Amino acid sequence: DNPYVGRYENFQTDDRQRIFGKAQLGYDFLDNLSGTYSVSTDFYTERFGDRLAELSTENPPAYEESVYEVQEINTELKFDYTEQLTDNIDLTSFAAAKVRYETYDQNSASTSGGLSAPGVYTVENSVGRPGITDYFEEKMVYSAYGSVNLGYNDLVYLEGTLRNDWSSTLPEGNNSYLYPSISGNFVFTALDAFQGQDILSFGKVRASW
């Protein structure tokens, strides 16, 4: 195609209207126990128009229009707990539950056999019966998860995590999946042998599963 045809005739128009945000409420039950509840959303509507002009080498001329509506809502309840167990050992932990809800809605239409009136880019101007796509999906995931971290003298850290999800898109009765993890950290530069030197400022060895 002539580059002017691509620039001024075969172009796409698009428009997106979007709103997103988050609200969170926190409360300290004790000095070492706090809770937070949060809600967030992300919602947008997007419209595309794609046209193929009669001047193009690709024939026949055509027009396609699509509208998408996408939404995601998250709610989470989380509790954080910290404790100095001994002079040398400290504990950091949390437990949480979350619900994620998603929807995706698509409506698309395209002309068939060309345009009845040249230069009029609408689906109604199709020579043949327009092609239609109408699609909708939704998904909900329930989650429960937590973490426990033990630290010793700012030298050795051991952390374990556990999470379980339940998905609405998996078969009923077999829609749960569990995944744990464990990791260890050794900050060897905290040893007495590394004090008073200016060669290595920080060093750590980490292993996880």
JOZIBEL-V786532 format. One record per pair of residues at least 12 apart in sequence whose C-alpha atoms are under 8 Angstrom apart, sorted by the first residue. I is the first residue (numbers start at 1). J is the second residue. If there is no record, write none. Layout:
i,j
I,J
I,J
//
This chain:
i,j
1,56
1,57
5,53
5,55
5,56
9,51
9,52
9,53
9,55
10,50
10,51
10,52
10,53
10,56
11,50
11,51
11,52
12,48
12,49
12,50
12,51
13,48
13,49
13,50
14,46
14,47
14,48
14,49
15,46
15,47
15,48
16,44
16,45
16,46
16,47
17,44
17,45
17,46
18,42
18,43
18,44
18,45
19,41
19,42
19,43
19,44
20,40
20,41
20,42
20,43
21,40
21,41
21,42
22,38
22,39
22,40
22,41
23,38
23,39
23,40
24,36
24,37
24,38
24,39
25,37
25,38
32,80
32,81
32,82
32,83
33,79
33,80
33,81
33,82
34,79
34,80
34,81
35,77
35,78
35,79
35,80
36,76
36,77
36,78
36,79
37,75
37,76
37,77
37,78
38,74
38,75
38,76
38,77
39,73
39,74
39,75
39,76
40,73
40,74
40,75
41,71
41,72
41,73
41,74
42,71
42,72
42,73
43,69
43,70
43,71
43,72
44,69
44,70
44,71
45,67
45,68
45,69
45,70
46,67
46,68
46,69
47,65
47,66
47,67
47,68
48,65
48,66
48,67
49,63
49,64
49,65
49,66
50,63
50,64
50,65
51,63
51,64
51,121
53,119
54,118
54,119
59,114
60,113
60,114
60,115
61,114
61,115
62,110
62,111
62,112
62,113
62,114
62,115
62,121
62,126
63,110
63,111
63,121
63,122
63,123
64,108
64,109
64,110
64,111
64,122
64,123
65,108
65,109
65,110
65,123
66,106
66,107
66,108
66,109
67,106
67,107
67,108
68,104
68,105
68,106
68,107
69,103
69,104
69,105
69,106
70,102
70,103
70,104
70,105
71,102
71,103
71,104
72,100
72,101
72,102
72,103
73,100
73,101
73,102
74,98
74,99
74,100
74,101
75,98
75,99
75,100
76,96
76,97
76,98
76,99
77,96
77,97
77,98
78,94
78,95
78,96
78,97
79,94
79,95
79,96
80,92
80,93
80,94
80,95
81,93
81,94
88,151
88,152
88,153
89,150
89,151
89,152
89,153
90,150
90,151
90,152
91,148
91,149
91,150
91,151
92,148
92,149
92,150
93,146
93,147
93,148
93,149
94,146
94,147
94,148
95,144
95,145
95,146
95,147
96,144
96,145
96,146
97,142
97,143
97,144
97,145
98,142
98,143
98,144
99,140
99,141
99,142
99,143
100,140
100,141
100,142
101,138
101,139
101,140
101,141
102,138
102,139
102,140
103,136
103,137
103,138
103,139
104,136
104,137
104,138
105,134
105,135
105,136
105,137
106,133
106,134
106,135
106,136
107,132
107,133
107,134
107,135
108,132
108,133
108,134
109,123
109,130
109,131
109,132
109,133
110,123
110,130
110,131
110,132
111,123
111,124
111,125
111,126
111,127
111,128
111,129
111,130
111,131
112,126
112,127
112,128
112,129
112,130
112,131
113,126
113,127
113,128
114,126
114,127
114,128
115,127
139,167
139,168
139,169
140,167
140,168
140,169
141,165
141,166
141,167
141,168
142,165
142,166
142,167
143,163
143,164
143,165
143,166
144,163
144,164
144,165
145,161
145,162
145,163
145,164
146,161
146,162
146,163
147,159
147,160
147,161
147,162
148,160
148,161
154,187
154,190
155,186
155,187
155,188
155,190
155,191
156,184
156,185
156,186
156,187
157,184
157,185
157,186
158,182
158,183
158,184
158,185
159,182
159,183
159,184
160,180
160,181
160,182
160,183
161,180
161,181
161,182
162,178
162,179
162,180
162,181
163,178
163,179
163,180
164,176
164,177
164,178
164,179
165,177
165,178
181,208
181,209
182,208
182,209
183,206
183,207
183,208
183,209
184,206
184,207
184,208
185,204
185,205
185,206
185,207
186,204
186,205
186,206
187,202
187,203
187,204
187,205
188,203
188,204
188,205
189,201
189,202
189,203
189,204
//
